């Protein structure tokens, strides 16, 4: 049973998508209360950030069932059934596709099939998947795509545009290494925030990977430093 803290997190993500490969469910927060004199409003239509892969409802349901993907959410995006959708639907640059191929990835895993289109649709995603299921690729690919499509905020000092938090230094280093391989020759720089680093490292990367404790220690020591340019936050629990 989820703790009250976990339930609060799930409620905060009610506008996003939560899913689990190989079985789970998603908790949504309670809808806002309407006053007695307020007329009932039609559901708000959300314009997607991109057009996800077009699958008929029965095809999508059958594919999710076959791959043991369970998903809930407000208008949850369709899935990417294969790597071809990255190019045909998401407009993935050729260099990023080449880097994916260089890593030896020939197909999308279940968590990647659902996470990538949801994150490209700029949704908050809570994904649960077993070890070795490709979770780093599930968030790193759409993260890099979004950074490549956008540009730093005007007038902002050089600072990471994406922040990835991992519980251990070993996992942070592993995530940084794999994300850097995906970002090779794209112009996106990736750095693991090491034990000897200070805030000067912020000006040297677009994607910063750190443990929460190390990051908090440095920011506390230099309180004037901010991560104001961060557009994407990834929290990797394990």
Secondary structure, DSSP 8 states (H G I E B T S, - for coil): ---HHHHHHHHHTTTSEEEEETS------------TTS----------SS------HHHHHHHHHHTTEEEEETT------STHHHHHTT---HHHHHHHHHTT--S--HHHHHHHHHHHTT--EEEE--TTS-HHHHHHHHHHHHHHHS---TT--S--SEEEEESSHHHHHHHHHHHHHHTTTTT--EEE--TT--GGGGGG-SEEEE-HHHHHHHHHHTTT---TT--EEEEE--
